[in-house]
Amino acid sequence: MTRRIITCILCPNGCELDVEYSGQPSEETLVVEGNLCPKGRTYALEELIRPKRTLTTSILVRSGDQRLVSVKTASSIPRQAILKAREELRGTIVTAPVSIGDTILRDVAGTGIDIVATRAVERKKPRG
């Protein structure tokens, strides 16, 4: 029997889940205790079998009133795709203006998920 403690992040309760399973974790072998709502079991199963994360970072902006724009994945991507996604974003530069929600990069790391802006950056006003 394998035992792990996982903190659930799906609701404000932040339950500390005591998860036990034998062999490979699956719907049938998973025993979850400590969850105050049904989401805990779902979260534990997802975290052990197909963990996902939201990637947040900043990228350079050309001609903007700010040097950087914050971006994130439009939804969670598989955890094993994070490094490839970061690599794809490393050389990405956008030109101002940028609006919140603008798609910055489509299908990051082959996940089918886009990278979107989470901040607006206006075009730099000319001096004069």
C-alpha positions in Angstrom: 0.0 0.0 0.0 1.3 3.4 -1.0 0.3 6.4 1.2 0.5 10.1 0.3 -0.7 13.3 1.8 -2.0 15.8 -0.7 -3.5 19.3 -0.1 -6.6 19.7 -2.2 -6.8 23.1 -4.0 -10.2 22.8 -5.7 -12.2 24.7 -3.0 -11.5 27.1 -0.2 -11.3 24.3 2.4 -7.8 23.3 1.4 -8.3 19.8 2.8 -5.3 17.7 3.7 -6.1 14.4 1.9 -4.7 11.1 3.2 -4.5 9.0 0.0 -3.8 5.3 -0.2 -3.6 3.0 -3.2 -2.0 -0.3 -4.2 -0.1 -0.7 -7.4 -0.9 2.0 -9.9 -3.4 4.6 -8.6 -6.8 4.2 -10.3 -10.4 4.8 -9.6 -10.7 1.3 -8.1 -7.5 1.3 -5.9 -7.8 4.8 -4.5 -8.9 5.4 -0.9 -9.2 9.1 0.0 -9.9 10.4 3.5 -9.9 13.9 4.9 -11.9 15.6 2.2 -14.8 17.7 3.3 -16.4 17.8 -0.1 -16.6 15.3 -3.0 -14.1 17.3 -5.0 -11.2 15.9 -2.9 -11.4 12.4 -4.3 -11.5 13.8 -7.9 -8.5 16.0 -7.2 -6.5 13.2 -5.6 -7.1 10.9 -8.6 -6.3 13.6 -11.1 -3.1 14.7 -9.2 -1.8 11.1 -9.1 -2.7 10.0 -12.6 -2.7 13.1 -14.8 -1.3 16.1 -12.9 -2.0 19.5 -14.5 -0.7 23.0 -13.8 -1.4 26.5 -14.8 1.7 28.2 -16.2 2.2 31.9 -15.4 5.1 34.0 -16.5 6.0 37.3 -18.2 7.2 38.0 -21.7 8.9 41.0 -23.3 6.8 43.8 -25.0 8.2 45.9 -27.8 7.1 49.6 -28.0 5.1 49.2 -24.8 4.6 51.6 -21.8 5.7 48.5 -19.7 8.6 46.3 -20.5 6.8 43.0 -19.7 3.3 41.6 -19.9 2.1 38.8 -17.6 0.7 35.8 -19.3 -0.8 32.4 -18.4 -2.1 29.2 -19.9 -5.8 29.6 -20.7 -6.4 26.5 -18.7 -4.3 23.8 -17.0 -1.8 21.8 -19.0 -0.2 18.5 -18.3 2.6 18.9 -15.8 5.1 17.2 -18.0 4.5 19.9 -20.7 5.6 22.8 -18.5 9.3 22.8 -19.4 8.5 22.6 -23.1 6.0 25.4 -22.8 8.5 27.6 -20.9 11.1 27.0 -23.6 8.6 28.0 -26.3 7.8 31.2 -24.4 11.5 32.1 -23.7 12.0 33.9 -27.0 8.5 35.3 -27.4 8.2 39.0 -27.8 4.9 40.9 -28.5 4.4 44.4 -29.8 2.1 46.8 -27.9 -0.7 47.4 -27.5 -1.7 44.2 -25.6 -5.1 43.7 -24.1 -6.1 41.3 -21.3 -7.2 38.0 -22.9 -5.2 38.5 -26.1 -3.8 35.2 -27.4 0.0 35.4 -27.2 0.8 31.9 -28.3 -1.5 29.2 -29.7 -1.3 25.5 -28.8 1.7 25.8 -26.4 3.8 22.6 -26.2 1.3 20.8 -28.4 -1.3 20.8 -25.6 -4.1 22.5 -27.5 -4.1 25.2 -24.8 -3.2 28.9 -25.7 -1.1 31.4 -23.7 -3.1 34.6 -23.0 -2.2 38.0 -21.6 -3.4 38.7 -18.1 -2.5 42.4 -18.2 -2.9 45.3 -20.6 0.1 47.1 -22.0 -0.4 50.3 -23.9 1.8 51.5 -26.8 4.5 53.9 -25.6 3.6 57.5 -26.2 6.1 59.3 -28.4 8.2 62.0 -26.7 7.7 65.5 -27.7 
